[in-house]
C-alpha cells in the first residue's frame, strides 16, 4: 500500500488520438488521474 509522499510508479498509456503519454512526463507537477469505464 502506498504511503503519503510515495512516488507513483511510471507508466505509459495511449491517448485517444494514438499518441502515447508517460506519467514521467509530468514529474514535478501535480497530476490527477481519473480512470473510468464504459458499460
Backbone torsions as a table, in degrees:
resi	resn	phi	psi	omega
1	UNK	NA	125.3	177.7
2	UNK	-65.9	151.1	178.3
3	UNK	-110.2	158.9	176.8
4	UNK	-55.6	130.0	-179.6
5	UNK	96.5	-14.7	177.0
6	UNK	-68.6	145.2	175.4
7	UNK	-79.3	142.5	176.5
8	UNK	-74.8	146.6	176.7
9	UNK	-67.3	146.5	178.7
10	UNK	-72.9	141.2	173.0
11	UNK	-151.1	160.4	-177.8
12	UNK	-124.1	135.8	178.8
13	UNK	-128.7	154.3	177.2
14	UNK	-92.4	131.1	177.6
15	UNK	-80.2	166.3	-179.9
16	UNK	-58.7	-31.8	-179.6
17	UNK	-76.3	-7.9	179.4
18	UNK	101.6	-14.3	177.4
19	UNK	-72.9	157.2	177.3
20	UNK	-106.4	142.7	177.5
21	UNK	-131.1	138.3	-178.5
22	UNK	-112.2	142.2	177.4
23	UNK	-58.5	-31.4	-179.7
24	UNK	-61.6	-23.8	178.8
25	UNK	-64.5	-18.7	-175.6
26	UNK	-108.6	17.5	-178.5
27	UNK	-55.1	132.5	179.6
28	UNK	88.5	-1.8	179.5
29	UNK	-115.6	156.6	175.3
30	UNK	-78.1	129.9	-177.9
31	UNK	-128.4	131.5	173.6
32	UNK	-108.9	121.9	-180.0
33	UNK	-109.4	123.3	-178.9
34	UNK	-119.4	108.9	176.7
35	UNK	-94.4	131.6	178.2
36	UNK	-144.2	161.3	-179.7
37	UNK	-131.5	162.1	177.0
38	UNK	-110.2	144.1	179.0
39	UNK	-99.4	NA	NA
